[in-house]
Amino acid sequence: MLPEFVELALPDRVVLVEYQRIACSLADAPLLIFIHEGLGSVSMWRDFPQRICEAGQYRGLVYSRPGYGNSTPRAAREKWQPDYLQREADDVLPALLHALDLGQTGYWLFGHSDGASIALLHAASHRATRGAIVLAPHVFVEQISLDGIKLTVEKYRTGGLEANLARYHAEPDSPFYGWSDAWLAPAFRDWNIEAQVAQIRCPLLVMQGEGDEYGTMAQLDRIKAALPHSELLKLADCGHIPQRDRPQDVIDATIRFVAAHP
């Protein structure tokens, strides 16, 4: 399936965003919007969105955030500020839904890592969100996250990671240094979205691998403390990418969750 492109007029710039629709003919089916991680893109999801949409009989929307994949790249000297995930939630996603004429009857969010944080922020302030499924979310900064990112920077510079990311991004430096520089900046150390997360009223399913190299179960526990109605699934034998390490468990849990909240 070839990607399409749509132009978005954001508050500070105009960008082209790469996207794919799945099963758009299923007009009355739940719509899942897939929001990728800090180094992700449409193509990096591989076939997972198609698999879960086929299994659950959902419609899907997969997109590459600005700076990622084949969307408009980050300007060479542009530095993403600590609120860049909030901007994705409040500016980019609403503009995309409006441009594609989606979301009037509600939608479900499916986010991974940075994308999970974006999903939480969007769900907190956009009541059209019918529910959210988030994998390996970040709601505050942990040292394990910073240590993992520092190791990833070394792999990018010396270990061939740049060549690998070039398979998924037109300009791999754009997402890599946008993401890593933002997270490793001193100003980001105090980033925390727990107050926003506490405002979520829609159903919420949170999944994380017990072997996650970028975060601990404290992320899930803090979400549960703020939102007692949230459902948690802690996955054994699973790292930071549950949709890769435990795909069938993620699919099954998602289908049960969506069916339980019609």
Summary of the structure (lengths in Angstrom):
residues: 262
radius of gyration: 17.0
end to end distance: 29.3
largest distance: 48.7
contacts: 871
relative contact order: 0.15
helix: 42%
strand: 19%
